[in-house]
Amino acid sequence: DGLGQYLSAANMHLNTVYSDSESLAAPIDRSFKIGLQMLEYAISETRSISHNLLPKAIQDYGLKLAVESLVNEMQSTQDLAIHLFQKYDDETLAGSIQINIFRIIQEALNNAIKHSGGTIININLVYSDNELICTIEDNGSGFDPENVESRGLGLQSMKTWVAAMSGNLDIDSKTNSGT
């Protein structure tokens, strides 16, 4: 909230300064406009990140429907098949577990879509004998989990979310054999 408020206040003040300036040299005017556009983008990104920290769908409908909605959204924008199987009751899972599982599935889907080049993704989420087992598989290009050239935080974030639940994360992948 604080970051969003600071960005919005800065945007308001800079827009006031810009609208009060009678005439600026073309290069300065262009730079000012670009800066204001970037600030608008930062505000939008901050808003999006804030909303994604606690997905509204989980709050309103629970993990099951939130995952179904995520899968439907991803499938409608991508040229691939996503198969989802879920067997659990939302009531058996604490809210923090639901959020972490949602984040893990979201990140794994994004990784598969962005990096694997696969055409099929299978997601299984089953609660049995006091354990929640979540598997996400793709038929893509795979990778060597021991030698990940990571520029992002995706895999590290998944490890953090799993650790917060005292769980285990196993990544089984080989080059040209999917993940």
C-alpha positions as CSV (number, residue, x, y, z in Angstrom):
1,D,0.0,0.0,0.0
2,G,2.8,2.4,0.9
3,L,4.6,2.0,-2.3
4,G,1.5,2.5,-4.4
5,Q,0.6,5.6,-2.4
6,Y,4.1,7.1,-3.0
7,L,4.0,6.4,-6.7
8,S,0.5,7.9,-7.0
9,A,1.5,11.0,-5.1
10,A,4.6,11.4,-7.3
11,N,2.5,11.0,-10.4
12,M,0.0,13.6,-9.2
13,H,2.8,16.1,-8.4
14,L,4.7,15.5,-11.6
15,N,1.5,15.8,-13.7
16,T,0.8,19.1,-12.0
17,V,4.3,20.4,-12.8
18,Y,4.0,19.2,-16.4
19,S,0.6,20.8,-16.9
20,D,1.8,24.1,-15.4
21,S,4.9,24.3,-17.6
22,E,4.0,26.6,-20.6
23,S,6.5,25.3,-23.0
24,L,9.4,22.9,-22.8
25,A,12.0,22.2,-25.4
26,A,10.9,19.2,-27.5
27,P,13.5,16.8,-26.1
28,I,12.7,17.7,-22.5
29,D,8.9,17.5,-23.2
30,R,9.4,14.1,-24.8
31,S,11.5,12.9,-21.8
32,F,8.9,14.2,-19.3
33,K,6.1,12.4,-21.1
34,I,8.0,9.2,-21.2
35,G,8.8,9.5,-17.5
36,L,5.2,10.0,-16.7
37,Q,4.2,7.0,-18.8
38,M,6.8,4.9,-17.0
39,L,5.4,6.1,-13.7
40,E,1.9,5.1,-14.8
41,Y,3.3,1.7,-15.7
42,A,5.0,1.3,-12.3
43,I,1.7,2.2,-10.6
44,S,-0.2,-0.4,-12.7
45,E,2.5,-3.0,-12.0
46,T,2.4,-2.3,-8.2
47,R,-1.4,-2.6,-8.2
48,S,-1.2,-5.9,-10.1
49,I,1.5,-7.3,-7.7
50,S,-0.5,-6.2,-4.7
51,H,-3.6,-7.9,-5.9
52,N,-1.7,-11.1,-6.8
53,L,-0.2,-11.4,-3.3
54,L,-3.6,-12.6,-2.1
55,P,-5.6,-13.8,-5.1
56,K,-9.1,-12.7,-4.8
57,A,-10.4,-15.9,-6.3
58,I,-8.9,-17.9,-3.3
59,Q,-10.5,-15.5,-0.8
60,D,-13.9,-15.7,-2.6
61,Y,-14.1,-19.2,-3.9
62,G,-11.2,-21.3,-2.5
63,L,-8.2,-23.0,-4.1
64,K,-10.1,-25.4,-6.3
65,L,-12.0,-22.8,-8.2
66,A,-9.0,-20.4,-8.3
67,V,-6.9,-23.1,-9.9
68,E,-9.7,-23.9,-12.4
69,S,-9.9,-20.3,-13.3
70,L,-6.2,-19.9,-13.7
71,V,-6.1,-23.0,-16.0
72,N,-9.0,-21.7,-18.0
73,E,-7.3,-18.3,-18.4
74,M,-4.0,-19.8,-19.4
75,Q,-5.5,-22.2,-21.8
76,S,-7.6,-19.5,-23.5
77,T,-4.5,-17.4,-24.3
78,Q,-2.1,-20.2,-25.2
79,D,-2.0,-22.9,-27.9
80,L,-1.6,-25.9,-25.6
81,A,-3.7,-28.4,-23.7
82,I,-3.8,-28.1,-19.9
83,H,-5.3,-31.1,-18.1
84,L,-6.3,-30.6,-14.5
85,F,-7.3,-33.2,-11.9
86,Q,-8.1,-32.1,-8.3
87,K,-9.2,-34.3,-5.4
88,Y,-9.5,-32.5,-2.1
89,D,-11.8,-30.2,-0.1
90,D,-10.7,-26.6,0.3
91,E,-11.9,-26.8,4.0
92,T,-9.1,-29.3,4.7
93,L,-6.4,-26.8,3.7
94,A,-5.3,-23.8,5.7
95,G,-5.6,-20.4,3.9
96,S,-1.8,-20.0,3.8
97,I,-1.4,-23.5,2.2
98,Q,-4.0,-22.6,-0.4
99,I,-2.2,-19.4,-1.3
100,N,1.2,-21.2,-1.5
101,I,-0.1,-24.0,-3.7
102,F,-1.8,-21.5,-6.0
103,R,1.5,-19.6,-6.4
104,I,3.4,-22.8,-7.1
105,I,1.0,-23.9,-9.8
106,Q,0.9,-20.4,-11.2
107,E,4.7,-20.2,-11.4
108,A,5.1,-23.8,-12.8
109,L,2.5,-23.0,-15.5
110,N,4.3,-19.8,-16.4
111,N,7.6,-21.6,-16.5
112,A,6.2,-24.4,-18.7
113,I,4.6,-21.9,-21.1
114,K,7.6,-19.6,-21.3
115,H,10.4,-22.1,-21.4
116,S,9.3,-25.6,-22.3
117,G,7.8,-25.3,-25.8
118,G,5.5,-28.1,-24.8
119,T,2.0,-28.7,-26.0
120,I,0.5,-30.5,-23.0
121,I,0.6,-29.7,-19.3
122,N,-0.9,-32.0,-16.7
123,I,-1.7,-30.8,-13.2
124,N,-2.7,-33.2,-10.4
125,L,-3.6,-31.9,-7.0
126,V,-4.7,-34.7,-4.5
127,Y,-5.1,-34.7,-0.8
128,S,-4.8,-38.1,0.8
129,D,-3.7,-39.5,4.2
130,N,-3.0,-36.0,5.5
131,E,-0.7,-35.2,2.6
132,L,-1.2,-32.8,-0.3
133,I,0.5,-34.0,-3.5
134,C,0.8,-31.6,-6.4
135,T,2.4,-32.6,-9.7
136,I,2.8,-30.4,-12.7
137,E,4.2,-32.1,-15.8
138,D,4.9,-30.9,-19.4
139,N,6.0,-32.6,-22.6
140,G,8.4,-29.8,-23.4
141,S,12.1,-29.5,-23.9
142,G,13.1,-30.1,-20.3
143,F,16.2,-28.8,-18.6
144,D,19.0,-29.9,-16.3
145,P,17.8,-28.9,-12.8
146,E,21.4,-29.0,-11.5
147,N,22.5,-26.4,-14.0
148,V,19.8,-23.8,-14.2
149,E,20.9,-20.5,-15.7
150,S,18.4,-18.5,-13.6
151,R,17.8,-14.9,-14.3
152,G,14.4,-14.9,-12.5
153,L,13.1,-15.9,-9.2
154,G,10.7,-18.6,-10.3
155,L,12.3,-21.8,-9.0
156,Q,13.6,-20.1,-5.9
157,S,10.2,-18.7,-5.1
158,M,8.7,-22.2,-5.5
159,K,11.3,-23.6,-3.1
160,T,10.5,-20.8,-0.6
161,W,6.7,-21.5,-0.8
162,V,7.2,-25.2,-0.4
163,A,9.6,-24.7,2.6
164,A,7.0,-22.4,4.2
165,M,4.6,-25.4,4.2
166,S,7.4,-27.8,5.5
167,G,7.0,-29.7,2.2
168,N,9.3,-31.2,-0.3
169,L,9.9,-30.0,-3.9
170,D,11.2,-32.5,-6.4
171,I,12.1,-31.4,-9.9
172,D,12.4,-34.2,-12.4
173,S,13.6,-33.0,-15.8
174,K,16.0,-34.0,-18.5
175,T,16.9,-32.1,-21.6
176,N,14.5,-33.1,-24.4
177,S,12.3,-35.1,-22.0
178,G,9.9,-32.7,-20.4
179,T,9.6,-31.7,-16.8
